[in-house]
Amino acid sequence: MRTMRLERVGPMDDGPGPLVARDVETPSPGPGELLIRVTVCGVCHTELDEIEGRTPPPRLPVTPGHQVVGRVHEIGPGSTGFAMEDRVGVAWIFSACGICAFCSSGRENLCESYRATGRDADGGYAEFMTVPAAFAYRVRTVSRTPRSPRCCAPARSAIARCGSPGFKMASASA
């Protein structure tokens, strides 16, 4: 599959940048995971911070991208709640333990086992990506308009507070 890999951190300037187009093996979903065929992936300032080294990822190479919308392409063993071709979104939180006090109170980002999409785990700057089914979100098909910014909490907050011409926020259940 084709992917944009972050192979080193450094400035995004006019020269060759730290993101490199690569052909890599398509991942396979493990137990409890989905393989998603990526339709669209937004670009967030967080990616620029990672790429330019202000918040470097813990390992390289890595595939950035945490505002992902795509379709379920394959379902791993034991995964429930999704069917083939379901439209799903993947946000910043790739995974967490699900049982600690933080996870139990909806604050997975503080969990000691927290992993970030596109930073700690490969993200959506690729044709395919895997994600734990528990951290994939059903995305209603209401139009052909890409909805990837809805997968980024700061973008959702900014759009909700300031509004955006022609961009309607869906309810959390959308």
C-alpha positions in Angstrom: 0.0 0.0 0.0 1.1 3.6 -0.4 1.8 5.7 2.7 3.4 8.9 3.8 6.0 7.9 6.4 7.7 10.2 8.8 11.3 8.9 8.7 13.0 11.8 10.5 11.9 15.0 12.2 12.8 18.3 10.7 11.4 21.5 9.2 8.8 21.5 6.5 10.5 23.8 4.0 11.1 24.0 0.3 13.6 21.2 0.2 13.0 17.5 0.7 10.9 17.1 3.8 10.8 14.5 6.5 7.6 12.9 5.1 8.4 10.3 2.4 6.1 8.4 0.1 6.7 4.7 0.6 5.1 1.4 -0.5 4.7 -0.8 2.6 2.9 -4.0 3.4 -0.8 -3.6 4.0 -1.4 -4.2 7.7 -3.7 -7.1 8.9 -6.2 -6.5 11.7 -5.4 -8.4 14.9 -7.9 -9.6 17.5 -10.4 -6.8 18.3 -9.2 -4.6 15.4 -10.5 -3.3 12.1 -8.7 -2.7 8.9 -9.9 0.5 7.4 -9.6 1.6 3.8 -8.8 5.3 4.3 -11.0 7.7 2.3 -9.8 11.0 3.7 -7.4 12.1 6.5 -7.3 15.7 7.7 -4.1 17.6 8.5 -3.9 19.0 12.0 -1.3 21.3 13.5 -0.4 18.4 15.8 1.1 16.6 12.8 3.2 19.6 12.1 4.5 19.6 15.7 5.4 15.9 15.3 7.0 16.3 11.9 9.0 19.3 12.8 10.1 17.8 16.1 8.3 19.9 18.8 6.5 16.8 20.0 8.5 14.0 18.3 7.0 10.6 18.1 8.5 7.9 20.3 9.5 5.8 17.2 10.4 6.3 13.6 9.3 5.6 11.0 5.7 6.2 11.7 2.7 7.1 9.6 1.0 10.3 10.9 -2.7 11.2 10.6 -5.4 11.2 13.3 -8.4 12.7 11.5 -9.3 9.6 9.6 -12.5 8.6 7.8 -12.8 5.4 5.8 -14.6 2.2 5.3 -14.2 -1.1 7.1 -12.2 -3.4 4.8 -11.5 -6.3 7.1 -12.7 -7.3 10.5 -10.2 -8.9 13.0 -11.1 -11.9 15.1 -13.4 -11.0 18.1 -14.3 -7.5 16.7 -17.9 -6.6 17.2 -20.2 -3.7 16.4 -19.1 -3.1 12.8 -19.8 -4.7 9.4 -17.8 -4.6 6.1 -18.0 -1.3 4.4 -19.3 0.6 7.4 -18.1 4.2 7.3 -15.9 4.9 10.4 -13.8 7.6 11.9 -10.6 7.3 13.8 -9.6 10.1 16.2 -6.5 11.1 18.2 -6.9 8.3 20.8 -5.8 5.1 19.1 -6.2 3.0 22.3 -6.2 2.9 26.1 -6.6 0.2 28.7 -10.4 0.8 29.1 -10.4 -0.2 32.8 -8.5 2.4 34.8 -10.1 5.3 36.7 -9.2 7.6 33.8 -10.8 5.4 31.1 -13.8 4.7 33.3 -14.4 8.5 33.6 -14.0 9.3 29.9 -10.5 10.7 30.2 -8.7 8.0 28.2 -6.0 10.6 27.2 -4.7 10.4 30.8 -4.5 6.6 30.8 -1.0 5.1 31.3 -1.6 2.8 28.4 -2.8 5.6 26.1 -1.6 5.5 22.5 -2.1 8.3 20.0 -3.1 7.7 16.4 -0.4 8.7 14.0 2.1 9.2 16.8 2.3 6.0 18.9 0.5 3.9 16.2 0.4 4.3 12.5 -2.3 6.7 11.3 -4.2 7.7 8.3 -1.7 9.1 5.9 -2.0 5.7 4.1 -4.3 3.7 2.0 -5.1 1.4 4.9 -4.8 1.4 8.7 -5.7 -0.7 11.6 -7.5 0.5 14.7 -9.0 -1.3 17.8 -12.7 -1.5 17.1 -13.4 0.1 20.5 -11.7 3.3 19.2 -13.4 3.4 15.8 -16.5 5.6 15.5 -19.4 5.1 13.1 -19.7 8.1 10.8 -23.1 8.7 9.2 -23.2 9.1 5.5 -25.2 12.4 5.1 -23.3 13.7 2.1 -20.1 13.2 0.2 -18.4 16.0 2.1 -15.4 14.7 4.0 -15.9 14.7 7.8 -12.4 14.1 9.0 -12.1 17.3 11.1 -14.8 16.0 13.4 -12.2 13.4 14.5 -10.0 16.0 16.1 -11.2 17.4 19.4 -9.6 20.9 19.0 -11.1 21.2 15.5 -14.5 20.2 16.8 -14.3 22.7 19.6 -13.2 25.5 17.3 -15.9 24.8 14.8 -18.5 24.5 17.5 -17.4 27.8 19.2 -16.7 29.9 16.2 -18.7 28.3 13.5 -17.6 27.7 10.0 -19.5 28.8 6.8 -21.0 25.8 5.2 -19.9 23.3 7.9 -22.6 21.9 10.1 -21.7 20.1 13.3 -23.4 16.7 13.8 -24.5 15.6 17.2 -22.1 13.3 19.1 -24.2 10.4 18.0 -24.0 11.2 14.3 
